[in-house]
Amino acid sequence: MWKQVRERETGFINPKLFANRVKSNRNLSLQLSNCKEIVSAHRGAINSLQVDLTEGRYLISAGSDASVAVYDVQRATECVASGLVAKHKNILLVDKQHEHGHKYAVSSAIWYPVDTGLFVTGSYDHFVNVWDTNTTQVVMNFKMPGKVYKTAMSTLSTSHMLIAAGTEDVQVRLCDIASGAFSHTLSGHRDGVMAVEWSTSSEWVLLTGGCDGAIRFWDIRRAGCFSVLNQSNTQLGRRSPLLKRVISNKASTSKSSSVGTSSKSRTAQKKPVNGNGSKNSSVTKKNFSQEKASAGKRLHPGLISIQDRSTAHYGAVIGLKMTSDGLYLLSAGSDSRLRLWDVESRCNTLVNFDIVRLQTSKAMQLAVSPDSDLVFVPCMSTVKAFSMWSGQTMLSFRSHYDNVNSCWYNEKDQELYTGGSDRQILVWSPYKSNFEHEDEWNGKQQGVALDEDNWSD
């Protein structure tokens, strides 16, 4: 470490490269935290976790007991073991006893991307609720035609406030918070939709994974999906850098243009088979008639997407996660397969992930490190960290007593949160000795004033 620090100071190492190395080393040292504990308020399986995107401070969790809880992961409610272990209890809880609470299991809970004043929940009681965090009241709800498996909001959006909801119905619905009504109904899947994910490079692109094994790309500004992933369309490895691709494209276009001009000169010298060219004219008439017939059968763009039977997995798609740069997509299926897709070419990159065993009947939540080097996948009662580009297992986290359903990586604190069917929320953090934690805790107690305003305005 000190050698790298000196190299950074002398200019031998780029500061950004140095920071990435430090972060990657900390990620590889993740272990069950010995200084932070989250006291779960749920009495059922934990289905969803998310830390707010504005402050990186508040963790929201959803449980099968129809409850939603919020924890402050930066300020502990109490300390035990002479101040060495910080316990974080819920600062907000909504359960069945609440007058507007859900009646059945809450499958998804997400923060409003702009601030922590709102959060959205989806439940098996067929409702998507929008909550005011300060008053813990439902300000808006949407009735769905079936169980809600997943909800998502775009983190880039500046033009719309849409909630994408995947349910056991074949159609994906977009709920508009501004109007309180459904703005879109996306038709194309032939079975329920268990995974929805907004693109991290465009606010208009939505990705959905269905129980029919298909992953569809939607541009919400036009009808029908514009792409369906096919596991048979493959490319080996990562894409080449942009500069190399531009040079290769220029070379290929110049080569094709030279070939095209030579072929044109050759065809110009050829004579028709018959003197009057009757054979060529008959062929052109036949092609024209076929094009006319196909034009007569042309379908609406929304119906064309229904006829596309391409599949990304041999089973249901139970998880989707896009990298922060929006170039790659990771998918998990009930066929216990992980696949990495190139978003630009829509190809399967053929990354051979180690053999895993995934859940088959429940949606799960994947997590990716900010540098996109590691992907965290719930594999039954274990969470495995795979290398994104080689597929090798880098870390294995074993402390849950039952299946793990959700993962979330907190970029600000470089911590991993996992929730499982054992009702526990575990914290995995880079290795830190008790002496370091004690010094850090004493510094916080002496130098940090109490925060009176819990929620952003």
PyMOL commands that set and color helices and strands:
alter all, ss='L'
color gray80, all
select helices_A, chain A and resi 2-10+15-28+242-269+278-296+301-307+434-447
alter helices_A, ss='H'
color red, helices_A
select strands_A, chain A and resi 30-32+36-38+46-51+58-63+68-72+78-80+85-88+90-94+106-111+118-123+127-132+137-143+148-153+162-167+172-176+181-186+193-198+205-210+215-219+225-228+317-322+328-333+338-342+347-348+367-368+374-379+382-387+393-397+404-410+415-420+425-430
alter strands_A, ss='S'
color yellow, strands_A
deselect
rebuild
show_as cartoon
